[in-house]
Amino acid sequence: MEAESEVNYEAEQRQVHRNNTSNLNTVQRFLASVETDVTATCRKLETKILNALGVVTAEERKKTKQKTQELREAIRQAKETHTRNKDGVQQLERELEKLNMVLQGKEEELDAQKKALAECVENVKKEESLVSEVKLENQRKTSQADTSIQLFKKHLGLDIACLHNTLVFKFTQVSHSNPDAEYMVHLSLEEDKYTLLGSEPPLPSLPQLQEELNASGNLLACIVQIRKLFERMDSKRRRQ
């Protein structure tokens, strides 16, 4: 009985094994069938996609890839150029700002120079006006002096000459007996100081006259005084 039961158990195991193997084969065939169907479906879809988009050859893909790279390079260069241009524009703007500042400084300097020039022109006009007034005054004085000299020469016989930085005052009409007789005095002027160098005939009071002349600065009064001394000298000589 025990042997028969053991033989039946082994038979059942074998049957189960056969059933499992049969089921596995069925499953494998089913999976293979499914894989075949999926592959066929994918191929059909790929064919439909290629038909829809057009078949792209390897050469066309290479050209497209090359064009894409060229486009990317162009974009990169454009970006670099834009960056350089932007930096260049900023640099130019800074330079322009500096130039504007320099120009503004020059304009301010020019305005100051114009103002200074206007002041100089105004001062020159004032000086010219003053010089003109001085010239007119000098002309007036010169004219008066010429008139006085002519009067002195006519009535007093005075003649003035300049010899080697020395003024020579020559008198005539001093002597009533000899109107043409000449009486002279020599005078020099250095650093606003008068020096009576001598007279003909000699006058003993010349040092005193020189001191008085430098104290007063009145040359005309001194000349008049010298003529009077010559007249007295002639009168005294005639009385003798």
C-alpha positions in Angstrom: 0.0 0.0 0.0 2.8 2.4 0.9 4.7 1.7 -2.3 1.6 2.3 -4.4 1.0 5.6 -2.7 4.6 6.7 -3.4 4.3 5.7 -7.1 1.2 7.8 -7.5 2.9 10.8 -5.9 5.7 10.8 -8.4 3.3 10.5 -11.2 1.4 13.5 -10.0 4.7 15.5 -9.8 5.6 14.6 -13.4 2.2 15.6 -14.5 2.5 18.9 -12.8 5.9 19.5 -14.3 4.5 18.7 -17.8 1.6 21.1 -17.2 4.0 23.9 -16.1 6.3 23.3 -19.1 3.3 23.4 -21.4 2.1 26.6 -19.8 5.6 28.2 -20.0 5.8 27.4 -23.7 2.4 28.8 -24.2 3.4 32.0 -22.4 6.7 32.3 -24.3 4.9 31.8 -27.6 2.5 34.5 -26.5 5.3 36.9 -25.6 7.0 36.2 -28.9 3.8 36.9 -30.7 3.3 40.2 -28.8 7.0 41.2 -29.5 6.5 40.5 -33.1 3.3 42.6 -33.2 5.0 45.5 -31.3 8.0 45.5 -33.7 5.7 45.4 -36.7 3.6 48.2 -35.2 6.7 50.3 -34.5 7.9 49.8 -38.0 4.6 50.8 -39.4 4.6 54.0 -37.2 8.2 54.8 -38.2 7.2 54.4 -41.9 4.2 56.6 -41.4 6.4 59.3 -39.6 9.0 59.1 -42.4 6.3 59.4 -45.0 4.8 62.3 -43.2 8.1 64.2 -42.7 9.9 63.0 -45.8 12.9 60.8 -45.9 16.1 62.6 -44.6 19.2 61.3 -46.1 22.5 61.1 -44.3 24.0 63.9 -46.5 21.1 66.1 -45.7 21.4 65.5 -42.0 25.2 66.3 -42.3 24.4 69.5 -44.1 21.7 70.4 -41.7 24.1 69.7 -38.8 26.8 71.9 -40.4 24.3 74.7 -41.0 23.2 74.5 -37.4 26.8 74.7 -36.3 27.5 77.6 -38.6 24.3 79.3 -37.3 25.4 78.8 -33.7 28.9 80.1 -34.5 27.4 83.1 -36.2 25.2 83.7 -33.2 28.2 83.4 -30.9 30.2 85.9 -33.0 27.3 88.2 -33.2 27.0 88.1 -29.4 30.8 88.8 -29.1 30.6 91.6 -31.7 27.6 93.1 -29.9 29.5 92.9 -26.6 32.6 94.5 -28.2 30.4 97.1 -29.8 28.7 97.8 -26.6 32.0 98.1 -24.8 33.3 100.3 -27.6 30.2 102.5 -27.4 30.6 102.9 -23.7 34.3 103.8 -24.2 33.3 106.4 -26.8 30.7 107.8 -24.5 33.3 108.1 -21.7 35.7 109.8 -24.1 33.0 112.1 -25.4 32.1 113.0 -21.8 35.8 113.8 -21.2 35.9 115.9 -24.3 32.8 117.7 -23.3 34.3 118.5 -19.9 37.5 119.7 -21.6 35.4 121.8 -24.1 33.4 123.2 -21.2 36.7 124.2 -19.5 38.0 125.7 -22.7 34.8 127.7 -23.1 35.0 128.9 -19.6 38.6 129.8 -20.1 37.7 131.6 -23.3 34.9 133.5 -21.6 37.4 134.6 -18.9 39.9 135.6 -21.6 37.2 137.5 -23.4 36.3 139.3 -20.2 39.9 140.0 -19.5 40.4 141.2 -23.1 37.3 143.5 -22.8 38.7 144.9 -19.6 42.1 145.4 -21.3 40.4 147.1 -24.3 38.5 149.4 -21.9 41.7 150.2 -20.0 43.5 150.8 -23.3 40.8 153.2 -24.4 41.0 155.0 -21.1 44.8 155.2 -21.4 44.5 156.3 -25.0 42.1 159.0 -23.9 44.5 160.0 -21.1 47.4 159.9 -23.6 45.4 162.0 -26.0 44.7 164.5 -23.2 48.4 164.6 -22.2 49.4 165.1 -25.9 46.9 167.9 -26.2 48.2 169.4 -23.0 51.8 169.0 -24.1 51.0 170.5 -27.4 49.4 173.4 -25.6 52.4 173.8 -23.3 54.8 173.4 -26.3 52.9 176.0 -28.2 53.0 178.3 -25.1 56.7 177.6 -24.7 57.4 178.3 -28.4 55.4 181.5 -28.1 57.3 182.4 -24.9 60.7 181.5 -26.5 59.8 183.6 -29.5 58.8 186.5 -27.2 62.0 186.0 -25.2 64.0 185.9 -28.4 62.4 189.0 -29.8 62.4 191.2 -26.7 65.2 189.7 -24.6 67.4 188.2 -27.3 67.2 184.7 -25.8 68.4 181.7 -27.9 68.6 178.2 -26.6 70.8 175.4 -28.0 71.7 171.9 -26.9 75.3 170.7 -27.1 76.3 167.3 -25.8 73.5 167.0 -23.3 74.2 170.6 -22.2 71.7 173.5 -22.6 73.2 176.8 -23.7 71.2 179.9 -23.0 72.4 182.8 -25.1 71.3 186.4 -24.4 71.6 189.4 -26.6 70.2 193.0 -26.2 71.6 193.0 -22.7 74.0 195.8 -23.2 72.5 199.1 -24.4 75.8 200.2 -25.9 76.3 196.9 -27.7 73.0 195.1 -28.3 74.6 192.3 -30.3 77.0 191.3 -27.5 76.3 187.7 -26.4 76.0 186.6 -22.8 75.8 182.8 -22.1 75.2 180.3 -19.4 75.7 176.5 -19.6 73.3 174.2 -17.8 72.9 170.4 -17.5 70.2 168.2 -16.0 70.9 164.7 -14.6 68.5 162.7 -12.4 66.3 165.8 -11.8 69.3 167.7 -10.6 70.3 171.0 -12.3 74.0 172.0 -12.6 75.1 175.4 -13.7 78.3 174.6 -15.5 79.5 178.2 -16.1 78.7 181.5 -17.7 80.3 184.0 -20.1 81.1 186.4 -18.7 81.5 184.6 -15.4 78.9 185.1 -12.7 80.2 184.7 -9.1 76.8 183.9 -7.7 76.2 180.7 -9.9 76.6 178.3 -7.0 73.8 180.1 -5.1 71.6 180.3 -8.2 72.1 176.5 -8.7 71.1 175.8 -5.1 67.9 177.9 -5.4 67.1 176.3 -8.8 67.3 172.8 -7.5 65.2 173.8 -4.4 62.4 175.5 -6.5 62.7 173.7 -9.8 61.7 177.0 -11.5 64.1 177.1 -14.4 62.4 180.2 -16.0 62.8 182.2 -12.9 66.5 181.2 -12.7 67.1 182.3 -16.4 65.4 185.6 -15.7 67.5 186.1 -12.7 70.7 185.3 -14.7 69.7 187.9 -17.3 69.2 190.5 -14.7 72.7 189.7 -13.3 74.2 190.1 -16.8 72.4 193.5 -17.1 73.7 194.7 -13.7 77.2 193.5 -14.7 77.0 195.5 -17.9 75.6 198.6 -16.1 78.4 198.4 -13.5 81.0 198.1 -16.2 79.6 201.1 -18.0 79.6 203.2 -14.9 83.3 202.4 -14.4 
